[in-house]
Amino acid sequence: MLSRLASILAAAVLLPAPAAAVPPKPIQKPVISRALSFPKNTSAPDRKLLQKAFDLVWEATESGDWEAARRETRLLLASRLVAGPWQVEPIVCLAYCSLFAEHVPTFQEDAISDYERREFQRWLLANGYLTRRLLFALSEQDSPAGALRVLFVLGKHNPAGVTAFPDLAVATALVYDTRNDPPRQYCQNLDWLAGGHGSLAYDMRAVPHELARYLVTVKVSPVERAWAVQKYRPKQDVEDMYGDIEYDFDGMTGKSPKKIAGKPYTLMNLHAYGGVCGDRSYYASQIARVLGYPVAEMGNHGGPGFAGHAWVLQLLSGRAGYYWHEAGSIAFGGDRWRRQGTRGSARRGLGGERRPFGWFVNPAGGREEPDQALDLLLVSLSRSVEQRDAAAALAQVALRIPDWVKADLPAGPDVLNPIVAADPPTETQTQPSVYFQAERKLDAVAMLQAALGMDAYNAAVWSTIERMGRTGLISPDTMAAFLGKLETLVGRQAPDVVHVTVLALVPSLPPDVALQFLDAACRGLTPEQVRWAPELTGDLIMKAVDLHIQLKQPLEALTLCERSIVMNTDHLPTVTRALERALPIAWQAGRLDVLLSACEVIFRKEENADFGLGVGEILKRNGALRPAALWLRSVYDRTKRDLPGRYKSLRLAVEILIELKDFATAAQWCADLYGETGHVQDGLTLANLLAGLGRPQDARVVLLRVQQAEYMHQLEVLRGAIRNAGKR
């Protein structure tokens, strides 16, 4: 039955659509109110401007003069912004026409005819909702030409599916615009989701493209889809899917090759042979998407002795709306990752229990973002589609305003009044009626503020603000005001988003200005934020420390490092980075005892000999030889489990004492070491120290013991060789 189902699915999703018997009729110019979707209360002058802008782009599809269309639509938009008060909706429509003229001509495929290209452009104009959502969603990581290419392929393959499920089509175009995946893959995904195979979890018409992008990245074959539907349709919980894969511990540690190595990487084989956390994440996410659930694949960058972890978030719907349901996460504790229960925490928007910090890669654009950005997305989705699109459109306009100002665009009422004049001039009226008057200048900041007024949680708006801050299009003072607004909005519920934004802006700002942002962010850190996101908060503090050092403020840098060490006792990479910067300053400032006390607390908690040895090496590199030797001796005395690390610590301490010419103490410590290890090199070092201290008899005794041990070792090797020869 399974093979029969798979063959039906393959035929349904892989075979090309039958050729039309009659060539399609040319697309006719749509009614402007349907193509642009402006409200009924739009003023008559604004309606005339919108008609003019739409006519410009429609005529460009015929003439091919897109340069003129770009210039004229941009001039109309800029002129309307400076000419008196404006409604948001007409500005959004003008922005749509301007973006259409800017982006749509970038799609140039040699394989298609001029007729097909023109009809595709007109089809885009006729499907205003789809095209508007696509153009407003484009970010700096996206390729407009690539997105339009994907949309063209989808429209040729399944025109009814694209028209009926515009958000699915937009999500697919945004996800696959820069990928090299074969068109068959995303066409197959659209057919599956639009066809509702397997009773999908959600009505795909109701899933916005902001969520659908976490749904359209299915990579499995039709046979695997059929197997997944048959096995998991009764239990559609991502935790069951994640846990069904047996963990391959030997493959993870490298003790042996992974069990699935050399076999086809299919869902069935993963279920049969198991895998590591990355395989589990892939397995659960692919099956959940086949069943119609948007899924975000999470990960982190690991810690000492741990290469990282991968888990998943599944979008579920409850009485309060959408929320992210977690499976496979682990919490960070000490210097290792400790497993918690597999039952996930249901978070609604910015509420609910705090999850372990993780990154996800946004499928549209491939940008790595913190997990809390997914919570902000759910808050943004509580706004209407019109509000979200308006916010994104105004942000796109704000991004272009600096170029318009630089080009001295001749925008103003003089451009608009002739277009909207109700009647031609008469003999007594030589000038047309004046409908617009200049009241303001082109202001990118005002546009961004208007965008935030439409949707303050819109990721596209904040991404534009960050981009303009990075490129110097927004002054540092203005950027500080926007960061303050972001902190006010989400600083308590989603601090990770604020911290990532600050870190992204730092390289583009003057050091003193960047330090103001970083110091403010560091002052606001709470122990809970540090505990759940040690990697990110550590990056934040270390960036502030580096800038303090760069600006010749060593004591401020030392204070931050001390705070970082105290707050990050469970994350040794951050502690080690802080020590690298702090110990040289503390040694010169006479504040070494505070740092070493904090290090002792961490060491007692974990008894990590590698950490203790690392602290000693940092002290040694920075000239604090006596404190380094004493610290390493304490590591040796306190370490009971990690014997190799214990011995390394005392050997390094002995080397430092020899460098200090404290041969008496070195001989005493080396005697302790040799008495425990019996190692030849330790014995030789001890004998040399004793000889140098004028104790030749004691040195001779040690050397005899070393020779005896070496003789017994060689004898045992010879006996082993004889036994092996006898067996052969």
C-alpha positions in Angstrom: 0.0 0.0 0.0 2.9 2.3 0.9 4.5 1.9 -2.5 1.1 2.5 -4.2 0.6 5.7 -2.3 4.2 6.8 -3.1 3.7 6.3 -6.8 0.4 8.3 -6.8 2.2 11.1 -5.0 5.1 11.1 -7.3 2.8 11.3 -10.3 0.9 14.1 -8.7 3.8 16.3 -7.8 6.5 15.5 -10.4 4.8 15.2 -13.7 4.5 18.5 -15.7 1.1 20.0 -16.1 -0.7 19.1 -19.4 -0.2 21.5 -22.2 -3.1 23.9 -22.8 -5.0 23.2 -25.9 -5.6 26.9 -26.6 -2.9 29.6 -26.1 -3.8 31.8 -23.1 -5.3 35.2 -23.7 -3.2 38.2 -23.1 -3.6 39.6 -19.6 -5.8 42.7 -19.6 -5.1 45.8 -17.6 -6.8 45.3 -14.2 -8.9 47.9 -12.4 -6.6 50.0 -10.3 -8.5 49.7 -7.1 -8.1 45.9 -7.3 -4.5 46.0 -8.3 -3.4 48.5 -5.6 -6.0 47.8 -2.9 -6.3 51.4 -1.6 -9.1 52.3 0.8 -12.4 53.8 -0.4 -11.7 57.1 1.6 -8.7 57.9 -0.5 -8.9 61.5 -1.7 -9.5 62.2 -5.3 -6.1 63.9 -5.9 -4.4 60.9 -4.4 -6.4 58.5 -6.6 -5.2 60.4 -9.6 -1.6 60.1 -8.5 -2.0 56.4 -7.9 -3.6 56.0 -11.4 -0.6 57.8 -12.9 1.9 55.6 -11.1 0.1 52.4 -12.1 -0.2 53.6 -15.7 3.6 54.2 -15.7 4.5 50.6 -14.7 1.8 49.1 -17.0 3.1 51.0 -20.0 6.6 50.0 -19.2 5.6 46.3 -19.6 4.8 47.2 -23.2 7.6 49.6 -24.0 10.3 48.2 -21.9 11.4 51.6 -20.8 11.8 50.7 -17.1 14.3 53.5 -16.5 11.7 56.1 -17.1 9.1 54.2 -15.0 11.6 54.0 -12.1 12.4 57.7 -12.4 8.9 58.9 -12.6 7.4 56.6 -9.9 10.2 57.6 -7.6 9.5 61.3 -8.3 5.8 60.9 -7.6 6.5 59.1 -4.3 9.0 61.7 -3.1 6.9 64.6 -4.2 3.9 63.3 -2.3 5.9 62.9 0.8 7.0 66.5 0.9 3.7 67.9 -0.3 1.4 68.3 2.7 -0.1 65.7 5.0 -0.4 62.2 3.7 -2.3 59.1 4.4 -0.3 55.9 4.9 -2.3 53.8 2.4 -1.7 55.9 -0.7 2.0 56.2 0.2 2.2 52.4 0.5 0.6 52.1 -3.0 3.0 54.6 -4.5 5.9 52.7 -2.8 4.6 49.5 -4.4 4.7 51.0 -7.9 8.2 52.4 -7.3 9.5 49.0 -6.0 7.8 47.2 -8.9 9.6 49.5 -11.4 12.9 48.9 -9.5 12.8 45.2 -9.0 10.7 43.5 -11.6 12.9 44.4 -14.6 15.9 42.6 -12.8 14.3 39.3 -13.8 16.0 38.7 -17.2 16.0 35.1 -18.4 17.4 34.3 -21.8 15.3 31.2 -22.0 12.0 33.0 -22.1 10.6 35.2 -24.9 9.8 38.9 -24.7 6.1 38.0 -24.8 6.4 35.6 -21.8 8.4 38.2 -19.9 5.8 40.9 -20.6 2.9 38.6 -19.7 4.6 37.6 -16.5 5.1 41.3 -15.5 1.4 42.0 -16.2 0.4 38.9 -14.3 2.3 40.3 -11.3 0.5 43.6 -11.7 -2.9 41.8 -11.9 -2.1 39.8 -8.7 -1.5 42.8 -6.5 -1.7 41.0 -3.1 0.9 38.4 -4.0 3.3 40.9 -5.6 2.9 43.5 -2.9 3.7 40.9 -0.2 6.8 39.8 -2.1 8.2 43.3 -2.9 7.7 44.6 0.6 9.3 41.5 2.2 12.6 41.7 0.2 15.6 42.3 2.5 19.3 43.0 1.8 19.9 39.2 2.0 17.4 38.5 -0.7 17.9 38.5 -4.5 14.9 40.2 -6.2 15.8 38.6 -9.6 16.1 35.2 -7.9 12.8 35.5 -6.1 11.0 36.5 -9.3 12.6 33.6 -11.1 11.2 31.2 -8.6 7.8 32.8 -8.8 7.9 32.5 -12.6 8.7 28.8 -12.4 6.0 28.2 -9.9 3.5 30.1 -12.0 4.4 28.0 -15.1 4.2 24.8 -13.1 1.0 25.3 -11.0 -0.7 28.7 -11.8 -3.8 27.7 -9.9 -1.8 26.8 -6.8 0.1 30.1 -6.9 -3.0 32.2 -7.3 -4.9 30.3 -4.6 -2.0 30.2 -2.1 -0.1 33.5 -2.7 1.6 33.5 0.7 3.0 30.0 0.1 4.3 31.2 -3.3 5.9 34.3 -1.7 7.5 32.2 1.0 8.9 29.8 -1.5 10.3 32.7 -3.6 12.0 34.3 -0.6 13.5 31.0 0.6 14.8 29.7 -2.7 15.9 32.9 -4.3 19.6 32.4 -3.7 19.7 28.6 -3.4 20.8 26.2 -6.0 18.1 23.6 -5.3 16.4 22.2 -8.4 13.1 23.7 -9.3 11.5 20.3 -9.0 12.0 20.5 -5.3 10.1 23.7 -4.6 7.4 22.9 -7.2 6.9 19.6 -5.4 6.6 21.3 -2.1 4.0 23.8 -3.4 2.0 21.0 -5.0 2.0 19.1 -1.7 1.0 22.0 0.5 -1.5 23.4 -1.9 -3.0 20.0 -2.5 -3.6 19.4 1.2 -2.2 15.9 1.0 -2.3 13.9 4.3 -4.7 16.3 6.0 -2.3 19.1 6.8 -2.2 20.7 10.2 -3.2 24.2 9.1 -5.3 25.7 6.3 -2.5 26.8 4.0 -4.5 29.8 2.9 -4.4 31.2 6.4 -0.6 30.8 6.9 1.2 34.1 6.2 4.5 34.0 4.3 6.3 35.1 7.5 5.4 31.6 8.9 5.2 29.7 5.6 9.0 30.2 5.1 9.5 27.7 8.0 7.2 25.2 6.1 8.4 25.1 2.5 11.9 23.7 3.0 11.0 20.1 2.7 13.8 18.1 1.1 12.5 14.5 1.2 11.3 12.4 -1.7 7.6 11.4 -2.4 8.3 7.9 -0.9 9.6 9.5 2.3 6.6 11.8 2.4 4.2 8.8 2.1 6.1 6.9 4.8 6.0 10.0 7.2 2.3 10.5 6.7 1.5 6.8 7.3 3.7 6.6 10.4 3.1 10.0 12.1 -0.4 11.1 11.1 -1.9 9.6 14.3 0.7 11.3 16.6 1.7 14.7 15.2 4.0 15.7 18.1 7.5 16.9 17.2 8.8 15.5 20.5 7.8 12.0 19.4 9.5 12.5 16.1 12.7 13.9 17.7 12.8 11.1 20.3 12.2 8.3 17.8 15.8 8.5 16.5 18.1 6.4 18.7 21.1 8.5 19.7 24.3 7.2 18.2 26.8 7.8 21.0 29.7 6.0 19.4 29.3 8.1 16.2 29.1 11.3 18.3 32.3 10.6 20.2 34.2 9.3 17.1 34.7 5.9 18.6 33.3 4.4 15.5 31.7 5.7 12.2 28.1 6.8 12.4 25.7 3.8 11.8 24.0 5.6 9.0 27.3 6.4 7.2 27.5 4.9 3.7 23.7 4.5 3.6 21.1 6.7 1.8 20.2 9.6 4.0 16.5 9.0 4.2 13.9 9.3 6.9 13.5 5.5 6.9 17.2 4.9 7.4 17.5 7.5 10.1 14.7 5.8 11.9 16.4 2.4 11.5 20.0 3.4 12.3 19.7 6.5 14.5 22.0 9.5 14.6 23.1 12.5 16.6 21.3 15.7 17.5 21.6 17.2 14.0 20.1 14.1 12.5 17.3 14.2 15.0 16.6 17.8 14.2 16.5 17.1 10.5 14.2 14.1 10.9 11.7 15.8 13.2 11.6 19.1 11.2 11.1 17.4 7.8 8.3 15.2 9.1 6.6 18.0 10.8 6.7 20.1 7.6 5.3 17.3 5.6 2.4 17.2 8.0 1.9 21.0 7.6 3.7 22.4 10.7 6.1 25.3 10.4 9.3 24.3 12.2 12.4 26.3 13.1 15.6 24.3 13.5 17.6 25.6 16.5 21.3 25.3 17.4 24.0 26.8 19.5 27.8 27.0 19.3 28.6 24.7 22.1 31.1 24.9 25.0 34.2 23.1 26.3 34.3 19.5 25.2 30.9 19.9 23.4 30.5 20.6 19.8 27.1 22.2 20.1 23.5 21.0 20.0 20.5 21.0 17.6 16.8 21.0 18.5 13.5 22.1 17.0 10.6 24.5 17.6 7.2 23.5 16.3 4.5 26.1 15.7 1.3 25.1 17.4 -2.0 26.9 17.8 -4.0 27.3 21.0 -6.7 29.4 22.4 -4.3 32.4 22.8 -3.0 32.0 19.3 0.2 30.6 17.9 3.1 29.5 20.1 6.4 27.7 19.7 6.7 24.2 21.2 10.1 22.9 21.9 11.7 19.5 21.5 15.2 18.2 22.1 16.6 21.2 24.0 19.2 21.0 26.7 20.1 23.5 29.4 23.6 24.8 29.9 25.2 23.9 33.3 28.7 24.1 34.5 31.2 23.5 31.8 29.2 20.8 30.1 25.7 20.4 28.6 23.3 18.5 30.8 20.3 16.8 29.5 16.9 17.9 30.7 13.5 16.4 30.1 12.4 16.2 26.5 9.0 17.8 27.2 9.1 21.2 25.7 7.8 24.5 27.1 4.9 26.1 25.4 5.7 29.8 24.9 3.1 32.2 23.6 4.7 35.3 22.0 6.9 36.9 24.6 5.4 35.0 27.6 6.1 31.7 29.1 9.1 30.0 30.5 12.6 31.0 29.3 14.2 28.6 26.9 17.9 27.8 26.6 19.4 30.3 24.2 19.8 29.2 20.6 20.3 30.5 17.1 18.2 29.7 14.1 18.9 30.4 10.4 16.1 32.4 8.8 15.2 30.4 5.7 14.6 33.6 3.8 18.1 35.2 3.4 20.0 32.7 5.6 20.7 35.2 8.4 21.4 33.8 11.8 19.1 35.2 14.4 18.4 34.6 18.2 15.5 32.4 19.1 13.6 35.3 20.7 13.2 36.8 17.2 10.6 34.0 16.6 8.6 35.3 19.6 8.6 38.8 18.3 7.4 37.4 15.0 4.3 36.0 16.7 3.6 39.4 18.3 4.0 41.1 14.9 1.6 38.6 13.4 -1.1 39.9 15.8 -1.2 43.0 13.5 -3.2 42.9 10.3 -1.6 42.1 7.0 -2.2 45.7 5.9 -0.4 47.0 9.0 2.6 44.7 8.5 2.9 45.5 4.8 2.6 49.2 5.5 5.4 49.0 8.1 7.6 47.1 5.7 6.8 49.5 2.8 7.6 52.6 4.8 10.9 51.1 5.9 11.7 50.4 2.3 11.0 54.1 1.5 13.1 55.3 4.4 16.0 53.2 3.1 15.9 55.0 -0.2 15.4 58.6 1.0 19.1 59.3 1.7 19.9 58.5 -2.0 17.0 60.8 -3.1 18.3 63.6 -1.0 21.9 63.0 -2.2 20.7 63.1 -5.9 18.8 66.3 -5.2 15.6 64.8 -6.5 13.3 67.7 -7.9 10.4 66.6 -5.7 7.6 68.9 -4.7 4.1 70.1 -5.4 5.0 71.3 -8.9 5.3 67.7 -10.0 1.9 66.8 -8.6 -0.5 69.7 -9.2 -0.6 69.3 -13.0 -1.4 65.6 -12.6 -4.3 66.1 -10.3 -5.8 69.3 -11.7 -9.6 68.7 -12.2 -10.0 70.7 -15.3 -7.6 72.2 -17.9 -6.9 76.0 -17.5 -9.5 78.4 -18.9 -9.1 81.9 -20.4 -9.4 83.4 -16.9 -7.4 80.7 -15.2 -4.0 80.3 -16.6 -2.7 78.1 -13.8 -4.1 74.8 -12.7 -5.7 74.5 -9.3 -3.3 74.0 -6.4 -4.0 70.8 -4.5 -0.6 70.3 -2.7 1.8 72.6 -1.0 5.2 71.9 0.4 5.1 71.3 4.1 8.0 69.1 5.0 11.3 67.7 3.7 12.2 64.1 2.9 13.0 62.6 6.3 14.1 59.0 6.6 13.8 59.0 10.4 10.2 60.2 10.2 9.4 57.4 7.8 11.0 54.8 10.2 9.0 56.2 13.0 5.8 56.0 10.9 6.7 52.4 10.1 7.1 51.6 13.8 3.7 53.2 14.4 2.2 50.7 12.1 4.0 47.6 13.6 6.5 48.2 16.3 7.6 44.6 16.3 8.1 44.2 12.6 11.4 42.5 11.9 11.7 44.1 8.5 11.6 47.6 10.0 14.2 46.8 12.7 16.4 45.2 10.1 16.2 48.4 8.0 17.1 50.5 11.1 20.0 48.3 11.8 21.2 48.4 8.2 20.9 52.2 8.0 22.8 52.4 11.3 25.6 50.1 10.1 26.0 52.1 6.8 25.9 55.5 8.4 22.6 56.6 7.0 21.3 57.3 10.5 23.3 59.4 13.0 24.6 57.8 16.2 22.3 60.0 18.3 19.2 58.9 16.3 20.4 55.3 16.4 20.6 55.6 20.2 17.0 56.8 20.3 15.9 53.8 18.2 17.8 51.4 20.4 16.1 53.0 23.4 12.8 52.4 21.8 13.7 48.8 21.1 14.9 48.3 24.7 11.5 49.8 26.0 9.5 47.5 23.7 11.3 44.1 24.2 14.2 44.7 26.6 12.5 42.8 29.4 10.9 39.9 27.4 13.4 39.6 24.5 16.8 41.0 25.6 18.7 38.8 23.2 17.2 40.7 20.2 18.5 44.0 21.7 21.9 42.6 22.3 22.3 41.1 18.8 21.2 44.5 17.3 23.8 46.3 19.4 26.6 43.9 18.5 25.7 44.3 14.8 25.9 48.1 15.0 29.2 48.3 16.9 31.6 47.9 14.0 30.1 50.8 12.1 30.1 53.3 15.0 32.9 55.5 16.4 34.5 53.6 19.4 33.3 56.1 22.0 29.7 56.1 20.7 29.7 52.2 20.4 30.9 52.0 23.9 28.0 54.1 25.2 25.6 51.5 23.6 27.6 48.6 25.0 27.9 49.9 28.5 24.2 50.6 28.7 23.5 47.1 27.5 26.0 45.6 30.0 24.5 47.6 32.9 21.1 46.1 32.1 22.2 42.5 32.2 20.6 40.4 34.8 21.9 37.0 36.2 19.0 35.2 34.5 19.9 36.7 31.1 23.5 35.7 31.6 22.6 32.2 32.8 20.3 31.5 29.8 22.4 33.2 27.1 26.0 33.0 28.3 27.5 33.0 24.8 25.7 36.1 23.6 26.0 38.1 26.9 29.7 37.1 27.0 30.2 38.5 23.4 28.5 41.7 24.6 30.7 42.2 27.6 33.9 41.3 25.8 33.2 43.8 23.0 32.7 46.5 25.7 36.0 45.4 27.4 37.9 45.6 24.1 36.7 49.1 23.4 37.6 50.2 26.9 41.1 48.8 26.3 41.2 50.5 22.9 40.3 53.9 24.5 42.9 53.5 27.2 40.4 52.8 30.0 42.0 49.7 31.7 40.3 49.9 35.1 36.8 50.1 33.5 37.7 47.1 31.4 38.9 45.2 34.4 35.7 46.0 36.3 33.6 44.6 33.4 35.8 41.5 33.2 35.4 40.9 37.0 31.6 41.2 36.6 31.6 38.9 33.6 33.6 36.2 35.5 31.3 36.4 38.5 28.1 36.2 36.3 29.3 33.6 33.9 30.6 30.9 36.3 28.7 28.3 34.3 30.2 29.2 30.9 34.0 28.6 31.0 34.7 30.0 27.4 33.4 33.4 28.5 35.3 33.2 31.8 38.5 32.3 29.9 38.1 35.2 27.5 37.6 37.6 30.4 40.6 36.3 32.2 42.8 36.7 29.0 42.0 40.4 29.1 41.7 41.0 32.8 44.8 39.3 34.3 47.4 41.6 32.7 45.5 44.7 33.9 44.9 43.2 37.4 48.6 42.3 37.8 49.6 45.8 37.0 46.9 47.4 39.1 47.4 45.1 42.1 43.9 43.6 41.9 44.9 40.1 41.2 43.4 38.6 44.4 39.8 39.4 43.4 40.2 37.6 40.1 41.9 34.6 41.6 39.2 34.3 44.3 36.5 34.2 41.6 38.5 31.6 39.7 38.8 29.5 42.8 35.1 29.5 43.3 34.6 28.3 39.7 37.3 25.7 40.1 35.8 24.3 43.3 32.4 24.1 41.7 33.6 22.0 38.7 37.0 20.7 39.6 38.1 21.3 36.0 41.8 20.8 35.8 42.0 22.2 32.2 40.4 25.4 33.5 42.9 25.7 36.3 45.8 25.0 34.0 44.5 27.6 31.6 44.4 30.3 34.4 48.0 29.4 35.3 49.1 29.6 31.7 47.5 33.1 31.3 49.3 34.3 34.5 52.6 32.9 33.2 52.2 34.6 29.8 51.6 37.9 31.5 54.6 37.8 33.8 52.8 37.0 37.0 55.1 34.0 37.7 54.9 33.6 41.5 51.0 33.9 41.5 51.0 31.4 38.6 53.1 28.9 40.5 51.0 29.2 43.6 47.8 28.9 41.7 48.9 25.8 39.9 50.0 24.2 43.1 46.5 24.8 44.5 45.0 23.2 41.3 47.2 20.1 41.9 46.2 19.9 45.6 42.4 20.2 44.8 42.2 18.0 41.7 41.3 14.4 42.6 39.6 13.0 39.5 41.5 14.3 36.5 44.9 12.9 37.2 46.6 13.9 33.9 45.4 17.5 34.4 46.6 17.3 38.1 50.1 16.3 37.0 50.3 18.8 34.2 49.5 21.6 36.7 52.3 20.7 39.1 54.8 20.2 36.2 54.1 23.7 35.0 54.4 25.1 38.5 57.9 23.4 38.8 59.0 24.9 35.5 57.9 28.4 36.7 59.8 28.0 40.0 62.9 27.0 38.1 62.5 30.1 36.0 62.3 32.1 39.2 65.4 30.3 40.5 63.5 29.1 43.5 65.2 25.7 43.3 64.5 24.6 46.8 60.7 24.9 46.5 60.9 23.4 42.9 62.8 20.4 44.3 60.2 19.9 47.1 57.2 20.1 44.7 59.0 17.9 42.1 59.6 15.3 44.8 55.8 15.3 45.5 55.2 14.8 41.8 57.7 12.1 41.2 56.6 10.2 44.3 53.1 10.1 42.8 53.8 9.5 39.1 57.1 7.7 39.1 57.6 9.2 35.6 61.1 9.1 34.3 61.2 12.7 33.2 59.9 13.9 36.6 62.7 11.9 38.2 65.4 13.4 36.0 64.1 16.9 36.7 64.2 16.1 40.5 67.7 14.7 40.3 69.0 17.8 38.5 67.4 20.1 41.1 68.9 18.2 44.0 72.4 18.2 42.3 72.1 22.0 41.9 71.2 22.4 45.5 74.4 20.6 46.6 72.7 17.3 47.5 74.5 14.8 45.2 73.8 11.8 47.4 70.0 12.4 47.1 70.3 13.1 43.4 72.2 9.7 43.0 69.4 7.9 44.9 66.8 9.4 42.6 68.8 8.5 39.5 69.2 4.9 40.6 65.4 4.7 41.1 64.9 6.1 37.7 67.3 3.6 36.1 65.6 0.8 37.9 62.2 1.9 36.7 63.4 2.2 33.2 65.1 -1.2 33.4 61.9 -2.8 34.6 59.9 -1.1 31.8 62.3 -2.3 29.1 62.2 -5.8 30.6 58.4 -5.9 30.5 58.5 -4.8 26.8 61.0 -7.6 26.0 58.8 -10.2 27.7 55.8 -9.0 25.8 57.6 -9.3 22.5 58.7 -12.9 23.4 55.2 -13.9 24.2 53.9 -12.5 20.9 56.6 -14.3 19.0 55.7 -17.6 20.7 52.1 -17.2 19.7 53.0 -16.7 16.1 
